[in-house]
Amino acid sequence: MTPRERYLETLLFCRPDRVPLVPGPGRRSTHEAWRQQGLPADIEDVQQYAYRQVGGTLPWPEAGPAFAVTERMIPQFEEKVLERRERTQIVQDWKGNICEIGNQYPVEYLRDPVDFVTRRWIKCPVESRTDWQAMQGRYDPDDPARLPPNSATLAAPLRDRETVLTVTFSGPFWQLREWLGFERLCMLFHDDPAWLREMVEFWRVFLARLLERLLAQVVPDMLCISEDMAYKGFPMISPAMAEDFLAPCYRTWGSILRAAGCPIYAIDSDGFIPDLIPVWLEAGVNLCLPIEVAAGNDLPRMRDRFGRRLAFEGGIDKRAIAAGGAAMEAELGRLEPVIKDGGYLPSCDHGVPANVSWPDYLHYVECLARKTGWL
């Protein structure tokens, strides 16, 4: 099977030749720690290297061409340091947020998730309706810069691709949090629901139009909505609020995807998500990730509850990987029935942290490769 066929056969509950092997590559700090423990400095594809180190000989799926679509604001704010302190710095990121981070991090670390960066939020870009009016001008869905300049040329060979093509957009809760900040967003559900609905509707229409532009060029295998909206043990808003305020976005985008023939519609949310899943299922979502175990997600129970209406990625407790040995093996054993049932791509339940040692990571990759048919 091609990597694309294997991925789709797995997540659509069909008959893959083997389950994709995606142990999780780790973040920058993880790789730096591993290089002190045996990972050669020149290795870029850590997962493939680990697989070869444990005796893997099967062809490794190479990354295929992407089709870059940007939902991000145009123009972006200037990234700059506003104040340097003894151990921290006050910075403005590309989204217009002002926050405090450690001096060891360049401002660019806030642009993409290259590592785990703790920050203290000071000011968010939308604090008034005047700010909101100005922000809308940065989101023209028909801006030519939102698609590659040579879209038709890039899209043509992708129609017969052998690799997985994924596009990721922000969900309404995620995006409004970026504009307003978390606390203000949550308060608006109560204090000014009309304004909240206005912003959600803006995002619904904006992404719907961007989706239409994308799908006119190429249909991806998966649209993934980034929508972190849960704590440990419960969601950040009630399922009823998610249905009332946010579900119109999910339903609109799901309808567009179904009409175009996109097979996988995913939600990526950290935290405890079972209470939110019914809202997403009704909108057409058929995949959830990363299924964080420490938040209270129990993947076998979730499979029992939702059946084959919902596939999963992730779900392997990073704490068990870090513990290594029997604890890690028991964790994979706990998930083996779900692997065998299908509709599940097992992987670390978030970025592999630096407290996972390189020897323990290799042992984990070896055990996971055996469970998924790669050894």
Secondary structure, DSSP 4 states (H G I P E B T S, - for coil): --HHHHHHHHHTTS--SS---------HHHHHHHHTTT--TT---HHHHHHHHTT--SPPPPP--------S-SSPPPPEEEEE-SSEEEEE-TTS-EEEEETTS-GGGGTS-SS----EEEE-S-SSHHHHHHHHTT--TT-GGGS-TTHHHHHHHHTT-SS--EEEEE-HHHHHHHHH-HHHHHHHHHH-HHHHHHHHHHHHHHHHHHHHHHHTT---SEEEEE---B-SSSBSS-HHHIIIIIHHHHHHHHHHHHHHT--EEEEE--S--TTTHHHHHHTT--EEE---TTTT--HHHHHHHHGGG-EEEEEE-HHHHHH-HHHHHHHHHHHHHHHHHSSEEEEESSSPPTTS-HHHHHHHHHHHHHHHT--
